[in-house]
Amino acid sequence: MDKLQEIFKEQKQLDAHIIAKRNLEGKYTTEEWIAKKCLALMDETSELLNEVNYKWWKNPKTLDKSAIGEELVDILHFWVSMCIDAGLTADDVYNIYMHKNTENHNRQDGKSNKEGYA
């Protein structure tokens, strides 16, 4: 099993544990779960922002690589969970990523049919 597949497996187990422990089985639709997790992901992104001195009006603090890593992994938790809710596997994500990455390179190189990238 590769690392991305292992992350998906672990996240699926964590989600099932949380749902069982908090008696959430059947409480939300897939659409509601994705919306809730999107909000949680946004909250974690805000927490990450607080770690990287984006507030120019405050004195900067020393960057804490460990705290930044934890916030990024929190984001990953919710992102992977949404992928699972959407029915995507690790292989699906890999394939979609590779396709989109090629398209993004093509856009930057003026080889895309997408408007605005010539």
N, C-alpha and C positions, 0 to 999 in steps of 0.2 A: 504494500500500500504506500502510495507516495504521500508527501506531507500535506498537500491540499486535501486529498481524500481523507486523511486522518483528521484534519481540522473539521471537515464536514461531518464525519462520524461522531466526533466528540461533541460538536454543537448540537447535533440531533439528539444525542443522549442528554445533554444539559437541558435543552428545551423540554424534552419529555419529563425530566425530573421536576423542573419548575412547574409545568402544567399539572402534574400529579400532586405535588406538594401544596400548591396553591389552589387546587380544585378548580382549574380553569378549562377542563376538557369540554369542548363544544360551546364554550362561552362566546367565542368570537369567530367570525368568518375569516377566511384567508385574507380577504381585502382589509378587514379591520386589523388583523395581526400585522400585516405589512405596514399599514398606516401607523400603528402604535410603535412598531420597531423603527420606522423611519424617524419618528419624533425622538425616540430614545437615541438613535444614531446622531441626530442633530444636537441633542444635549451633550453627548460625549464629544462631538466636534467642538462645541463651545468650551468644554473642559480642556480640550487640547489647546484651543486658542489661548486660554488663560495660562498655559505653561510656556508659551513662546513669545511673550512680551509684545503682543500686538497693540497694546494700549500705549500709544506714543506720549500720552499726557501723564504717565506714571514713570517713576524711576525703574529701570530694568532690573530684573533679578537674574541670578545665575541660572542658566538652563539646567534642568534636572533630567538627564537622559532617561533615567529609570521611570520617572513620572510621565514623560512624553511617550515612552514605549508602552506603558500601561494604558494610557488613553487611546493610543493607536490600536492596541489589542481589544479594548472595549468596543471601538468602532468596528473592528473586524468581527467580533462576536455578533453584533446586531446585523452587520452586512451579510455574513454567512447565513444567519438565521432567516433573513429575508429571502435569500437565494433558495434555501430549502423550502420555505413557504410557497415560493413561486414555482416549485417543482424542478429547480435546476440542480444538477449534480456537479461535483467537482470537475468532471470531464466536460460537461456542458459549459461551465464557466471558462475553462481553459480554451475550448474551441471558440467560444464567442469572443473572448479576449484576443486571441490570435488573429481572428478575422478583423476585429475592430482596430487592432494595433496596426495591421497592414494598411487599412483604410486611413488611419491617422497619419501614417508616414506618407501615403500617397497624397493626402491633402496638403501636407507641408511641402511636398515636392512638386505641387501643381499637376499631379497626375490623376486627380479625382474629378468625377463629374459633379460633385457637390458644389453648389454655388458659393462663391466667396473665397475659393481656395486656388484660383488660377495663378 
